[in-house]
Amino acid sequence: MWNLNEVSEINYRGGYVYRIAFDDGLEGEIDFSDYIGRGPIFEPLRDIEYFKMATIEGGTIAWPNGADVAPETLYEKLEGGNKGMLADTKPRGDDMVVLS
């Protein structure tokens, strides 16, 4: 259950996938490809080089044009709420990159 947790780490994995970690230790890979084409705010993310420019803003993953995904949505995906966009939830050790 999401308790106002924030994204603490992101790591680009390839394609439209980022490994996301929350401040409570929940982590996993999320495929963001379903967001491409969901309105004009997500259209620039189609360019993979632009997609790789994500940072952590306001406790969630965000891109330079202001596109972001609510942290509670990401958290639910990692908990298994929507496996359609979930790539993997197994911990992989110390391969995270802190972006802040």
VENJOJO-V923967 format. One record per backbone hydrogen bond with DSSP energy under -0.5 kcal/mol. NH is the residue of the N-H (numbers start at 0). CO is the residue of the C=O. If there is no record, write none. Layout:
NH | CO
NH | CO
This chain:
6 | 58
7 | 20
8 | 20
9 | 96
10 | 18
12 | 16
13 | 16
16 | 13
17 | 29
18 | 10
19 | 17
19 | 27
20 | 8
21 | 25
22 | 5
24 | 21
27 | 19
28 | 87
29 | 17
30 | 84
31 | 15
31 | 29
34 | 31
35 | 31
35 | 32
37 | 34
38 | 36
41 | 38
42 | 38
43 | 39
44 | 41
45 | 42
46 | 43
47 | 45
49 | 46
50 | 46
51 | 47
52 | 49
53 | 50
54 | 61
56 | 54
56 | 59
59 | 56
61 | 54
62 | 66
65 | 62
68 | 60
72 | 69
73 | 69
74 | 70
75 | 71
76 | 72
77 | 73
78 | 74
79 | 76
80 | 75
84 | 81
86 | 28
86 | 84
87 | 28
98 | 96
99 | 97
